[in-house]
Amino acid sequence: PRSLRETVLKGEAAPTLAVGHTATGAAQYLAGHIDRSGLFECVGSVAGDDTIVIVMRSEAAAHHLCETLVNLSEKG
């Protein structure tokens, strides 16, 4: 399996939504990981090929997830 550091390209927040950009073909892998992890206050996600839209419970939760995604992408 791919590591998250190889998968994440960037993350952006918009009120209670988090948008994650991934390497081509990795969005569903990352969305599944986020949904199952229990680490974030997410309601659910929709994944395409290289983009994920994640519905968060609050604006703060969306920013926290995006900060985490950005930190992962920078360490990659």
N, C-alpha and C positions, 0 to 999 in steps of 0.2 A: 504493500500500500504506500501511497505517497505521504510524505510528511506534510504537516500544515505549512511549514516554512516554504516548501516548494510550491504550494498551492496558491497562497494568498498574494495578490498583487497590490490591492489597496481597499480601503473601506471609507465610506462617507455616510454621515447621518443627516436625516431630514425629519424634523420633529420626532415621531415615534417609529420611524422606519430606519433601518440600517441597510445599506447597499454594499455588498461585497463584490469585488472584481477578482477573478481568479484566472489561472492559466486555462487555456482552452481545454474543455472537457472535464474540468475539476469542480465545477459549481455544485453539482449534486452531491459529490463526496463531502465537500465542506458543509453544505446545508444540512446534510444528515448528521454530521458530527456536532454541529451547533445545536440542532434540535434535541439530540440525545444526551448531550453533555450535562445539562442541568446547571451549567455555570452562568448562564445569562437569563435574563427575564424576557424570554421570547415567547410569543404567542404561536408563531409558526413561520414557515418560510416557503418561498417559491423559487425554484432554481431553474435556470436555463442552461446553456452550454458553458458560459463564462461569467455569468452575473447571477447574484442572489439578492432577492428582496426579502428582508426579515422584518416582520411586524413585532415591535417591542412593546412592553407594558408601559414604558415611560420614556420621556425624552432623555433623561439621565442614563437609562439603560441602553438606549440606542447609541449615545456617545461613548459609553463604556465599551460596548462591543466593537465599535469602530476603532477606538484607541487600541484595543487588543489586536484587531486585524492589522492595523498600521504597524504596531510593534512587531508582529510576526513577519510582516513583509519586509521590514527593515533588517531583521536578523537573518533573512533568507540569503 
